[in-house]
Amino acid sequence: MKIKLFLLASLAIAAFLFSACCTTHQRSYTAKISVPVYKSFDEIRNGVKILSSHDFSKPGKIYTYGKFLFVNEKGEGVHIIDNSDLRNPRFVSFIAIPGNYDIAVKGSALYADSYVDLLAFDISNPTSAKLMKRIESLFPNPLDNAGQYTDPKKGILVEWIQKDTVYTYSWNECDGTDPVIYGDRGYYSSEKGVSSDASGGTGTNSTGTAGKGGSMARFTLFGNYMYIVDQSNLQTIDISTPMDPKEWARINVGRGDIETIYPFKDKLFIGSMSGMYIYDVSTPWNPQYIGQFRHARACDPVVADDKYAYVTLRQGTRCVGTSNQLDIIDITNLTSTKLIKSYPMQEPAGLGIENKTLLICDGRAGLKVFDVTDPTNIQLQDWENGIKTYDLIPMGSYAIVSCEDGIYQYSYTDPKNIELLSKMLVKK
């Protein structure tokens, strides 16, 4: 009997000690995750308003038509500016457009994007623009190109925000299970890493009555058609009735890396992060692929003349490139383009060509002016540093330049001595 009691006591003590060493362990840590933010369709589509003029906050892409200059306020709308006096431009009005980044103008029609929609405005009275038509869901959401987070019940994904989240490790040493992480958005196995539930966000043409845009544009006009690029597609829009744009065709162009579009005569030059695509639009409703030029991955605005295309490549967070340079490409044979020469730059973005004068927005290195008569040996004519430049429109004798702190206008009548005509600065 004593032996049995001893054995039972021993087993009890052993069980206690075993259970004591098999307690569940927990540890916690804080990390940041990207969380999608949505706005309802009604909130966005009822957000279009005509407001009185005001200063810039975040100037973006630029477009000019007649005496007016149109400046995108990133994500918010379009400034209309009377630019008839280059030394004293005058703010006229502001069209509030949620999710606006691109614009184009033909006659009295202004076209603008609003997240995934295309809008057409009557600006015959620029102080009282009128929304004439909306084509809904024409574009893929650039914040959700794969459609993984598209949820019509929630509305439109408009941004990603960083959120602090507490994760707790929990494991038991005795049963051999792997640590499991519990967070406020699900649970995650330490073997497989964080679950995907922890969301991560990732032209010049003046045909007819069209205006003129910069080299960073995604909208361009040619005759009675508007061409729009999203990340992967070239869209053709019939604007023969300017206030009533109609979808015509969609052509797959790239692999999710399309950046810009630039027209020259009856050709479209489409810049991507991996190369330049060329399309013929001599039959405007039926763009035809001609050829392409490939290069190392980088952001890629492009402009062209009769013989050469000028392409800037730059490093960037989305572009994951390794080069900051200007490429000059021989396009005399459009089906077999070839690189003439590359020139190092600081962080080049928008550019423009007028005759043999090439103007380059070289980011924080400022505005550079080159003579490109000999593409194998281009010559610096003048250089305006001390400003951070983004895009420009050459206008024959002067250039409209979009900068980090506002819009500047320079005369380049004498390319060796450019002159500042005016500047419209960001409100501080």
TORKOL-4160 file (C-alpha; in steps of 0.2 Angstrom, whole numbers, padded with zeros to 4 digits, m for minus):
428
<pt num="1" X="0000" Y="0000" Z="0000"/>
<pt num="2" X="0014" Y="0012" Z="0004"/>
<pt num="3" X="0023" Y="0008" Z="m0012"/>
<pt num="4" X="0007" Y="0012" Z="m0022"/>
<pt num="5" X="0005" Y="0028" Z="m0012"/>
<pt num="6" X="0023" Y="0032" Z="m0016"/>
<pt num="7" X="0021" Y="0029" Z="m0034"/>
<pt num="8" X="0005" Y="0039" Z="m0035"/>
<pt num="9" X="0013" Y="0054" Z="m0027"/>
<pt num="10" X="0028" Y="0052" Z="m0038"/>
<pt num="11" X="0017" Y="0052" Z="m0053"/>
<pt num="12" X="0008" Y="0067" Z="m0047"/>
<pt num="13" X="0024" Y="0077" Z="m0044"/>
<pt num="14" X="0030" Y="0072" Z="m0061"/>
<pt num="15" X="0014" Y="0077" Z="m0069"/>
<pt num="16" X="0015" Y="0094" Z="m0060"/>
<pt num="17" X="0033" Y="0097" Z="m0065"/>
<pt num="18" X="0030" Y="0092" Z="m0083"/>
<pt num="19" X="0015" Y="0103" Z="m0084"/>
<pt num="20" X="0025" Y="0117" Z="m0076"/>
<pt num="21" X="0038" Y="0116" Z="m0090"/>
<pt num="22" X="0024" Y="0115" Z="m0103"/>
<pt num="23" X="0016" Y="0132" Z="m0100"/>
<pt num="24" X="0011" Y="0142" Z="m0114"/>
<pt num="25" X="0023" Y="0156" Z="m0118"/>
<pt num="26" X="0018" Y="0173" Z="m0125"/>
<pt num="27" X="0028" Y="0188" Z="m0132"/>
<pt num="28" X="0021" Y="0204" Z="m0140"/>
<pt num="29" X="0029" Y="0217" Z="m0152"/>
<pt num="30" X="0022" Y="0232" Z="m0162"/>
<pt num="31" X="0024" Y="0233" Z="m0181"/>
<pt num="32" X="0017" Y="0244" Z="m0195"/>
<pt num="33" X="0005" Y="0237" Z="m0208"/>
<pt num="34" X="m0003" Y="0246" Z="m0223"/>
<pt num="35" X="m0022" Y="0248" Z="m0222"/>
<pt num="36" X="m0033" Y="0252" Z="m0237"/>
<pt num="37" X="m0044" Y="0268" Z="m0235"/>
<pt num="38" X="m0060" Y="0269" Z="m0245"/>
<pt num="39" X="m0072" Y="0283" Z="m0250"/>
<pt num="40" X="m0090" Y="0280" Z="m0256"/>
<pt num="41" X="m0094" Y="0282" Z="m0274"/>
<pt num="42" X="m0107" Y="0295" Z="m0269"/>
<pt num="43" X="m0095" Y="0305" Z="m0259"/>
<pt num="44" X="m0082" Y="0305" Z="m0273"/>
<pt num="45" X="m0095" Y="0308" Z="m0287"/>
<pt num="46" X="m0104" Y="0322" Z="m0278"/>
<pt num="47" X="m0087" Y="0330" Z="m0274"/>
<pt num="48" X="m0086" Y="0339" Z="m0290"/>
<pt num="49" X="m0088" Y="0358" Z="m0287"/>
<pt num="50" X="m0083" Y="0375" Z="m0296"/>
<pt num="51" X="m0074" Y="0385" Z="m0283"/>
<pt num="52" X="m0066" Y="0402" Z="m0283"/>
<pt num="53" X="m0048" Y="0403" Z="m0287"/>
<pt num="54" X="m0035" Y="0400" Z="m0274"/>
<pt num="55" X="m0016" Y="0397" Z="m0273"/>
<pt num="56" X="m0007" Y="0381" Z="m0276"/>
<pt num="57" X="m0005" Y="0368" Z="m0263"/>
<pt num="58" X="0002" Y="0352" Z="m0273"/>
<pt num="59" X="0004" Y="0357" Z="m0291"/>
<pt num="60" X="0005" Y="0343" Z="m0303"/>
<pt num="61" X="0003" Y="0341" Z="m0322"/>
<pt num="62" X="0001" Y="0356" Z="m0333"/>
<pt num="63" X="m0009" Y="0359" Z="m0349"/>
<pt num="64" X="m0011" Y="0375" Z="m0360"/>
<pt num="65" X="m0024" Y="0380" Z="m0372"/>
<pt num="66" X="m0026" Y="0397" Z="m0380"/>
<pt num="67" X="m0023" Y="0410" Z="m0367"/>
<pt num="68" X="m0027" Y="0398" Z="m0352"/>
<pt num="69" X="m0015" Y="0387" Z="m0342"/>
<pt num="70" X="m0022" Y="0372" Z="m0333"/>
<pt num="71" X="m0013" Y="0366" Z="m0318"/>
<pt num="72" X="m0018" Y="0350" Z="m0309"/>
<pt num="73" X="m0019" Y="0351" Z="m0290"/>
<pt num="74" X="m0013" Y="0333" Z="m0286"/>
<pt num="75" X="m0028" Y="0322" Z="m0281"/>
<pt num="76" X="m0040" Y="0338" Z="m0279"/>
<pt num="77" X="m0044" Y="0346" Z="m0295"/>
<pt num="78" X="m0039" Y="0359" Z="m0309"/>
<pt num="79" X="m0034" Y="0377" Z="m0308"/>
<pt num="80" X="m0039" Y="0388" Z="m0322"/>
<pt num="81" X="m0026" Y="0402" Z="m0325"/>
<pt num="82" X="m0027" Y="0417" Z="m0337"/>
<pt num="83" X="m0009" Y="0417" Z="m0344"/>
<pt num="84" X="m0012" Y="0430" Z="m0358"/>
<pt num="85" X="0001" Y="0441" Z="m0349"/>
<pt num="86" X="0016" Y="0429" Z="m0346"/>
<pt num="87" X="0023" Y="0441" Z="m0333"/>
<pt num="88" X="0007" Y="0442" Z="m0323"/>
<pt num="89" X="m0003" Y="0426" Z="m0324"/>
<pt num="90" X="m0020" Y="0427" Z="m0316"/>
<pt num="91" X="m0030" Y="0414" Z="m0306"/>
<pt num="92" X="m0047" Y="0412" Z="m0313"/>
<pt num="93" X="m0056" Y="0398" Z="m0305"/>
<pt num="94" X="m0054" Y="0380" Z="m0297"/>
<pt num="95" X="m0063" Y="0365" Z="m0302"/>
<pt num="96" X="m0063" Y="0353" Z="m0287"/>
<pt num="97" X="m0062" Y="0335" Z="m0294"/>
<pt num="98" X="m0058" Y="0321" Z="m0281"/>
<pt num="99" X="m0044" Y="0310" Z="m0287"/>
<pt num="100" X="m0039" Y="0321" Z="m0302"/>
<pt num="101" X="m0021" Y="0319" Z="m0309"/>
<pt num="102" X="m0023" Y="0321" Z="m0328"/>
<pt num="103" X="m0030" Y="0334" Z="m0339"/>
<pt num="104" X="m0033" Y="0338" Z="m0358"/>
<pt num="105" X="m0042" Y="0352" Z="m0367"/>
<pt num="106" X="m0050" Y="0353" Z="m0384"/>
<pt num="107" X="m0059" Y="0369" Z="m0388"/>
<pt num="108" X="m0071" Y="0373" Z="m0374"/>
<pt num="109" X="m0070" Y="0355" Z="m0367"/>
<pt num="110" X="m0059" Y="0350" Z="m0353"/>
<pt num="111" X="m0056" Y="0331" Z="m0349"/>
<pt num="112" X="m0051" Y="0325" Z="m0332"/>
<pt num="113" X="m0049" Y="0309" Z="m0322"/>
<pt num="114" X="m0057" Y="0306" Z="m0306"/>
<pt num="115" X="m0050" Y="0291" Z="m0298"/>
<pt num="116" X="m0058" Y="0278" Z="m0310"/>
<pt num="117" X="m0070" Y="0289" Z="m0320"/>
<pt num="118" X="m0067" Y="0301" Z="m0335"/>
<pt num="119" X="m0076" Y="0318" Z="m0334"/>
<pt num="120" X="m0080" Y="0331" Z="m0348"/>
<pt num="121" X="m0082" Y="0349" Z="m0343"/>
<pt num="122" X="m0089" Y="0364" Z="m0353"/>
<pt num="123" X="m0076" Y="0378" Z="m0349"/>
<pt num="124" X="m0083" Y="0390" Z="m0362"/>
<pt num="125" X="m0085" Y="0401" Z="m0347"/>
<pt num="126" X="m0070" Y="0397" Z="m0336"/>
<pt num="127" X="m0077" Y="0405" Z="m0321"/>
<pt num="128" X="m0092" Y="0394" Z="m0321"/>
<pt num="129" X="m0087" Y="0377" Z="m0329"/>
<pt num="130" X="m0101" Y="0364" Z="m0330"/>
<pt num="131" X="m0099" Y="0345" Z="m0329"/>
<pt num="132" X="m0106" Y="0338" Z="m0345"/>
<pt num="133" X="m0103" Y="0319" Z="m0344"/>
<pt num="134" X="m0095" Y="0306" Z="m0333"/>
<pt num="135" X="m0089" Y="0289" Z="m0340"/>
<pt num="136" X="m0089" Y="0278" Z="m0324"/>
<pt num="137" X="m0076" Y="0265" Z="m0320"/>
<pt num="138" X="m0066" Y="0268" Z="m0336"/>
<pt num="139" X="m0049" Y="0266" Z="m0328"/>
<pt num="140" X="m0042" Y="0253" Z="m0316"/>
<pt num="141" X="m0038" Y="0260" Z="m0299"/>
<pt num="142" X="m0019" Y="0264" Z="m0299"/>
<pt num="143" X="m0019" Y="0260" Z="m0280"/>
<pt num="144" X="m0026" Y="0243" Z="m0283"/>
<pt num="145" X="m0020" Y="0238" Z="m0301"/>
<pt num="146" X="m0023" Y="0219" Z="m0298"/>
<pt num="147" X="m0041" Y="0222" Z="m0291"/>
<pt num="148" X="m0037" Y="0213" Z="m0275"/>
<pt num="149" X="m0045" Y="0226" Z="m0264"/>
<pt num="150" X="m0059" Y="0232" Z="m0276"/>
<pt num="151" X="m0075" Y="0231" Z="m0266"/>
<pt num="152" X="m0090" Y="0241" Z="m0273"/>
<pt num="153" X="m0098" Y="0239" Z="m0256"/>
<pt num="154" X="m0085" Y="0250" Z="m0248"/>
<pt num="155" X="m0082" Y="0262" Z="m0263"/>
<pt num="156" X="m0066" Y="0266" Z="m0271"/>
<pt num="157" X="m0049" Y="0263" Z="m0263"/>
<pt num="158" X="m0041" Y="0281" Z="m0262"/>
<pt num="159" X="m0025" Y="0278" Z="m0251"/>
<pt num="160" X="m0015" Y="0267" Z="m0240"/>
<pt num="161" X="m0011" Y="0272" Z="m0222"/>
<pt num="162" X="0002" Y="0265" Z="m0210"/>
<pt num="163" X="m0006" Y="0258" Z="m0194"/>
<pt num="164" X="0003" Y="0252" Z="m0179"/>
<pt num="165" X="m0003" Y="0234" Z="m0174"/>
<pt num="166" X="0002" Y="0224" Z="m0159"/>
<pt num="167" X="0006" Y="0206" Z="m0163"/>
<pt num="168" X="0007" Y="0192" Z="m0149"/>
<pt num="169" X="0018" Y="0176" Z="m0151"/>
<pt num="170" X="0010" Y="0161" Z="m0142"/>
<pt num="171" X="0018" Y="0144" Z="m0141"/>
<pt num="172" X="0020" Y="0128" Z="m0131"/>
<pt num="173" X="0037" Y="0120" Z="m0129"/>
<pt num="174" X="0030" Y="0103" Z="m0125"/>
<pt num="175" X="0018" Y="0099" Z="m0139"/>
<pt num="176" X="0030" Y="0104" Z="m0153"/>
<pt num="177" X="0018" Y="0117" Z="m0161"/>
<pt num="178" X="0026" Y="0132" Z="m0170"/>
<pt num="179" X="0024" Y="0149" Z="m0163"/>
<pt num="180" X="0008" Y="0158" Z="m0169"/>
<pt num="181" X="0006" Y="0177" Z="m0171"/>
<pt num="182" X="m0010" Y="0185" Z="m0166"/>
<pt num="183" X="m0014" Y="0202" Z="m0173"/>
<pt num="184" X="m0029" Y="0213" Z="m0175"/>
<pt num="185" X="m0031" Y="0208" Z="m0193"/>
<pt num="186" X="m0030" Y="0189" Z="m0191"/>
<pt num="187" X="m0017" Y="0176" Z="m0186"/>
<pt num="188" X="0000" Y="0172" Z="m0194"/>
<pt num="189" X="0011" Y="0157" Z="m0194"/>
<pt num="190" X="0030" Y="0160" Z="m0190"/>
<pt num="191" X="0034" Y="0147" Z="m0202"/>
<pt num="192" X="0025" Y="0155" Z="m0217"/>
<pt num="193" X="0028" Y="0173" Z="m0212"/>
<pt num="194" X="0015" Y="0187" Z="m0212"/>
<pt num="195" X="m0001" Y="0182" Z="m0220"/>
<pt num="196" X="m0007" Y="0192" Z="m0236"/>
<pt num="197" X="m0021" Y="0198" Z="m0225"/>
<pt num="198" X="m0009" Y="0211" Z="m0218"/>
<pt num="199" X="m0013" Y="0222" Z="m0233"/>
<pt num="200" X="0002" Y="0231" Z="m0243"/>
<pt num="201" X="m0001" Y="0244" Z="m0255"/>
<pt num="202" X="0010" Y="0245" Z="m0266"/>
<pt num="203" X="0011" Y="0329" Z="m0380"/>
<pt num="204" X="0013" Y="0339" Z="m0389"/>
<pt num="205" X="0000" Y="0340" Z="m0403"/>
<pt num="206" X="m0010" Y="0355" Z="m0408"/>
<pt num="207" X="m0020" Y="0347" Z="m0422"/>
<pt num="208" X="m0037" Y="0356" Z="m0424"/>
<pt num="209" X="m0042" Y="0364" Z="m0408"/>
<pt num="210" X="m0032" Y="0354" Z="m0396"/>
<pt num="211" X="m0021" Y="0361" Z="m0382"/>
<pt num="212" X="m0003" Y="0356" Z="m0377"/>
<pt num="213" X="0003" Y="0345" Z="m0362"/>
<pt num="214" X="0019" Y="0340" Z="m0354"/>
<pt num="215" X="0029" Y="0325" Z="m0356"/>
<pt num="216" X="0023" Y="0317" Z="m0340"/>
<pt num="217" X="0005" Y="0316" Z="m0347"/>
<pt num="218" X="m0006" Y="0301" Z="m0348"/>
<pt num="219" X="m0019" Y="0310" Z="m0359"/>
<pt num="220" X="m0016" Y="0317" Z="m0376"/>
<pt num="221" X="m0027" Y="0322" Z="m0391"/>
<pt num="222" X="m0026" Y="0319" Z="m0409"/>
<pt num="223" X="m0039" Y="0325" Z="m0421"/>
<pt num="224" X="m0056" Y="0318" Z="m0415"/>
<pt num="225" X="m0049" Y="0306" Z="m0403"/>
<pt num="226" X="m0041" Y="0306" Z="m0386"/>
<pt num="227" X="m0028" Y="0293" Z="m0381"/>
<pt num="228" X="m0026" Y="0288" Z="m0363"/>
<pt num="229" X="m0014" Y="0276" Z="m0355"/>
<pt num="230" X="m0016" Y="0267" Z="m0338"/>
<pt num="231" X="m0004" Y="0255" Z="m0331"/>
<pt num="232" X="m0006" Y="0242" Z="m0345"/>
<pt num="233" X="m0018" Y="0249" Z="m0358"/>
<pt num="234" X="m0020" Y="0262" Z="m0372"/>
<pt num="235" X="m0038" Y="0268" Z="m0372"/>
<pt num="236" X="m0045" Y="0277" Z="m0387"/>
<pt num="237" X="m0060" Y="0289" Z="m0384"/>
<pt num="238" X="m0070" Y="0297" Z="m0398"/>
<pt num="239" X="m0072" Y="0316" Z="m0395"/>
<pt num="240" X="m0079" Y="0321" Z="m0411"/>
<pt num="241" X="m0093" Y="0328" Z="m0401"/>
<pt num="242" X="m0082" Y="0336" Z="m0388"/>
<pt num="243" X="m0094" Y="0337" Z="m0373"/>
<pt num="244" X="m0100" Y="0319" Z="m0376"/>
<pt num="245" X="m0084" Y="0308" Z="m0376"/>
<pt num="246" X="m0087" Y="0289" Z="m0380"/>
<pt num="247" X="m0077" Y="0274" Z="m0377"/>
<pt num="248" X="m0070" Y="0267" Z="m0393"/>
<pt num="249" X="m0056" Y="0254" Z="m0390"/>
<pt num="250" X="m0044" Y="0247" Z="m0377"/>
<pt num="251" X="m0027" Y="0240" Z="m0382"/>
<pt num="252" X="m0016" Y="0231" Z="m0370"/>
<pt num="253" X="0002" Y="0238" Z="m0371"/>
<pt num="254" X="0013" Y="0234" Z="m0357"/>
<pt num="255" X="0014" Y="0224" Z="m0341"/>
<pt num="256" X="0008" Y="0236" Z="m0328"/>
<pt num="257" X="0022" Y="0248" Z="m0330"/>
<pt num="258" X="0015" Y="0261" Z="m0343"/>
<pt num="259" X="0020" Y="0279" Z="m0338"/>
<pt num="260" X="0017" Y="0292" Z="m0351"/>
<pt num="261" X="0011" Y="0296" Z="m0369"/>
<pt num="262" X="0017" Y="0309" Z="m0381"/>
<pt num="263" X="0011" Y="0312" Z="m0399"/>
<pt num="264" X="0022" Y="0318" Z="m0413"/>
<pt num="265" X="0013" Y="0320" Z="m0430"/>
<pt num="266" X="0004" Y="0304" Z="m0433"/>
<pt num="267" X="0014" Y="0293" Z="m0420"/>
<pt num="268" X="0011" Y="0290" Z="m0402"/>
<pt num="269" X="0027" Y="0287" Z="m0391"/>
<pt num="270" X="0022" Y="0278" Z="m0375"/>
<pt num="271" X="0034" Y="0278" Z="m0361"/>
<pt num="272" X="0035" Y="0263" Z="m0349"/>
<pt num="273" X="0047" Y="0258" Z="m0335"/>
<pt num="274" X="0055" Y="0246" Z="m0346"/>
<pt num="275" X="0055" Y="0254" Z="m0363"/>
<pt num="276" X="0047" Y="0265" Z="m0376"/>
<pt num="277" X="0032" Y="0259" Z="m0387"/>
<pt num="278" X="0028" Y="0267" Z="m0404"/>
<pt num="279" X="0010" Y="0267" Z="m0412"/>
<pt num="280" X="0004" Y="0273" Z="m0428"/>
<pt num="281" X="m0012" Y="0283" Z="m0428"/>
<pt num="282" X="m0013" Y="0289" Z="m0446"/>
<pt num="283" X="m0030" Y="0280" Z="m0445"/>
<pt num="284" X="m0034" Y="0288" Z="m0428"/>
<pt num="285" X="m0048" Y="0276" Z="m0422"/>
<pt num="286" X="m0036" Y="0261" Z="m0426"/>
<pt num="287" X="m0019" Y="0263" Z="m0417"/>
<pt num="288" X="m0006" Y="0251" Z="m0424"/>
<pt num="289" X="0009" Y="0245" Z="m0415"/>
<pt num="290" X="0025" Y="0248" Z="m0424"/>
<pt num="291" X="0040" Y="0244" Z="m0413"/>
<pt num="292" X="0048" Y="0247" Z="m0396"/>
<pt num="293" X="0065" Y="0251" Z="m0388"/>
<pt num="294" X="0069" Y="0242" Z="m0372"/>
<pt num="295" X="0081" Y="0249" Z="m0359"/>
<pt num="296" X="0084" Y="0246" Z="m0340"/>
<pt num="297" X="0069" Y="0248" Z="m0329"/>
<pt num="298" X="0066" Y="0266" Z="m0324"/>
<pt num="299" X="0053" Y="0280" Z="m0325"/>
<pt num="300" X="0052" Y="0285" Z="m0344"/>
<pt num="301" X="0044" Y="0301" Z="m0351"/>
<pt num="302" X="0048" Y="0303" Z="m0369"/>
<pt num="303" X="0047" Y="0317" Z="m0383"/>
<pt num="304" X="0052" Y="0316" Z="m0401"/>
<pt num="305" X="0056" Y="0325" Z="m0417"/>
<pt num="306" X="0057" Y="0319" Z="m0435"/>
<pt num="307" X="0073" Y="0309" Z="m0432"/>
<pt num="308" X="0076" Y="0306" Z="m0413"/>
<pt num="309" X="0067" Y="0302" Z="m0397"/>
<pt num="310" X="0073" Y="0309" Z="m0381"/>
<pt num="311" X="0070" Y="0298" Z="m0366"/>
<pt num="312" X="0074" Y="0302" Z="m0347"/>
<pt num="313" X="0077" Y="0287" Z="m0335"/>
<pt num="314" X="0077" Y="0290" Z="m0317"/>
<pt num="315" X="0078" Y="0281" Z="m0301"/>
<pt num="316" X="0062" Y="0281" Z="m0291"/>
<pt num="317" X="0052" Y="0271" Z="m0277"/>
<pt num="318" X="0039" Y="0264" Z="m0289"/>
<pt num="319" X="0051" Y="0263" Z="m0304"/>
<pt num="320" X="0064" Y="0253" Z="m0296"/>
<pt num="321" X="0077" Y="0259" Z="m0308"/>
<pt num="322" X="0096" Y="0261" Z="m0306"/>
<pt num="323" X="0099" Y="0274" Z="m0319"/>
<pt num="324" X="0098" Y="0293" Z="m0320"/>
<pt num="325" X="0101" Y="0298" Z="m0338"/>
<pt num="326" X="0095" Y="0305" Z="m0355"/>
<pt num="327" X="0094" Y="0292" Z="m0369"/>
<pt num="328" X="0094" Y="0299" Z="m0387"/>
<pt num="329" X="0086" Y="0286" Z="m0399"/>
<pt num="330" X="0087" Y="0285" Z="m0418"/>
<pt num="331" X="0069" Y="0283" Z="m0424"/>
<pt num="332" X="0072" Y="0285" Z="m0443"/>
<pt num="333" X="0067" Y="0267" Z="m0444"/>
<pt num="334" X="0053" Y="0265" Z="m0432"/>
<pt num="335" X="0053" Y="0246" Z="m0433"/>
<pt num="336" X="0071" Y="0246" Z="m0428"/>
<pt num="337" X="0076" Y="0260" Z="m0416"/>
<pt num="338" X="0093" Y="0261" Z="m0409"/>
<pt num="339" X="0102" Y="0270" Z="m0395"/>
<pt num="340" X="0113" Y="0284" Z="m0401"/>
<pt num="341" X="0120" Y="0290" Z="m0384"/>
<pt num="342" X="0116" Y="0291" Z="m0366"/>
<pt num="343" X="0120" Y="0306" Z="m0355"/>
<pt num="344" X="0121" Y="0306" Z="m0335"/>
<pt num="345" X="0108" Y="0316" Z="m0326"/>
<pt num="346" X="0104" Y="0319" Z="m0308"/>
<pt num="347" X="0085" Y="0314" Z="m0307"/>
<pt num="348" X="0078" Y="0318" Z="m0324"/>
<pt num="349" X="0059" Y="0319" Z="m0326"/>
<pt num="350" X="0049" Y="0329" Z="m0339"/>
<pt num="351" X="0057" Y="0336" Z="m0355"/>
<pt num="352" X="0053" Y="0346" Z="m0371"/>
<pt num="353" X="0060" Y="0348" Z="m0388"/>
<pt num="354" X="0058" Y="0364" Z="m0399"/>
<pt num="355" X="0068" Y="0363" Z="m0415"/>
<pt num="356" X="0086" Y="0359" Z="m0408"/>
<pt num="357" X="0083" Y="0365" Z="m0391"/>
<pt num="358" X="0080" Y="0352" Z="m0378"/>
<pt num="359" X="0074" Y="0357" Z="m0361"/>
<pt num="360" X="0075" Y="0345" Z="m0346"/>
<pt num="361" X="0068" Y="0345" Z="m0329"/>
<pt num="362" X="0082" Y="0337" Z="m0319"/>
<pt num="363" X="0073" Y="0336" Z="m0302"/>
<pt num="364" X="0083" Y="0345" Z="m0288"/>
<pt num="365" X="0097" Y="0349" Z="m0301"/>
<pt num="366" X="0084" Y="0361" Z="m0309"/>
<pt num="367" X="0081" Y="0366" Z="m0327"/>
<pt num="368" X="0094" Y="0362" Z="m0340"/>
<pt num="369" X="0094" Y="0368" Z="m0358"/>
<pt num="370" X="0104" Y="0359" Z="m0372"/>
<pt num="371" X="0108" Y="0361" Z="m0390"/>
<pt num="372" X="0105" Y="0344" Z="m0398"/>
<pt num="373" X="0110" Y="0348" Z="m0416"/>
<pt num="374" X="0123" Y="0334" Z="m0414"/>
<pt num="375" X="0115" Y="0320" Z="m0403"/>
<pt num="376" X="0132" Y="0312" Z="m0401"/>
<pt num="377" X="0139" Y="0328" Z="m0393"/>
<pt num="378" X="0125" Y="0339" Z="m0385"/>
<pt num="379" X="0130" Y="0356" Z="m0378"/>
<pt num="380" X="0123" Y="0364" Z="m0362"/>
<pt num="381" X="0117" Y="0381" Z="m0366"/>
<pt num="382" X="0110" Y="0387" Z="m0349"/>
<pt num="383" X="0106" Y="0380" Z="m0332"/>
<pt num="384" X="0094" Y="0386" Z="m0319"/>
<pt num="385" X="0097" Y="0378" Z="m0302"/>
<pt num="386" X="0090" Y="0381" Z="m0285"/>
<pt num="387" X="0073" Y="0374" Z="m0290"/>
<pt num="388" X="0066" Y="0356" Z="m0290"/>
<pt num="389" X="0058" Y="0353" Z="m0307"/>
<pt num="390" X="0045" Y="0340" Z="m0313"/>
<pt num="391" X="0038" Y="0344" Z="m0330"/>
<pt num="392" X="0037" Y="0357" Z="m0343"/>
<pt num="393" X="0029" Y="0363" Z="m0359"/>
<pt num="394" X="0040" Y="0371" Z="m0372"/>
<pt num="395" X="0030" Y="0385" Z="m0381"/>
<pt num="396" X="0041" Y="0391" Z="m0395"/>
<pt num="397" X="0049" Y="0405" Z="m0386"/>
<pt num="398" X="0045" Y="0401" Z="m0368"/>
<pt num="399" X="0043" Y="0386" Z="m0356"/>
<pt num="400" X="0030" Y="0383" Z="m0343"/>
<pt num="401" X="0039" Y="0373" Z="m0329"/>
<pt num="402" X="0031" Y="0363" Z="m0315"/>
<pt num="403" X="0041" Y="0364" Z="m0299"/>
<pt num="404" X="0040" Y="0358" Z="m0282"/>
<pt num="405" X="0036" Y="0375" Z="m0275"/>
<pt num="406" X="0025" Y="0381" Z="m0290"/>
<pt num="407" X="0024" Y="0385" Z="m0308"/>
<pt num="408" X="0038" Y="0395" Z="m0316"/>
<pt num="409" X="0039" Y="0402" Z="m0334"/>
<pt num="410" X="0055" Y="0405" Z="m0343"/>
<pt num="411" X="0059" Y="0414" Z="m0360"/>
<pt num="412" X="0072" Y="0404" Z="m0370"/>
<pt num="413" X="0072" Y="0416" Z="m0385"/>
<pt num="414" X="0091" Y="0416" Z="m0381"/>
<pt num="415" X="0094" Y="0398" Z="m0375"/>
<pt num="416" X="0111" Y="0403" Z="m0368"/>
<pt num="417" X="0103" Y="0416" Z="m0357"/>
<pt num="418" X="0085" Y="0410" Z="m0351"/>
<pt num="419" X="0075" Y="0423" Z="m0342"/>
<pt num="420" X="0062" Y="0420" Z="m0328"/>
<pt num="421" X="0046" Y="0428" Z="m0333"/>
<pt num="422" X="0035" Y="0424" Z="m0319"/>
<pt num="423" X="0032" Y="0412" Z="m0305"/>
<pt num="424" X="0016" Y="0406" Z="m0296"/>
<pt num="425" X="0021" Y="0399" Z="m0279"/>
<pt num="426" X="0014" Y="0386" Z="m0268"/>
<pt num="427" X="0004" Y="0394" Z="m0253"/>
<pt num="428" X="0014" Y="0391" Z="m0237"/>
